[in-house]
């Protein structure tokens, strides 16, 4: 499934779609946060916060950029 299809399903509450988005993008999210904060445990917490925020605000994702880019921005803002 593409990110667009996963996003559409996740917006409807499909937990498998959410898990697939997480699996596809969690490594990049963690990496960017880890580089910013310099601590593994803090990076894990902040990455998790970014994912919670992403799924709460998924209805605001317009698709002007890729989901990965949007998620990167959320992660940076969380850090």
Order of alpha helices (4+ residues) and beta strands (2+ residues): alpha-alpha-alpha-alpha
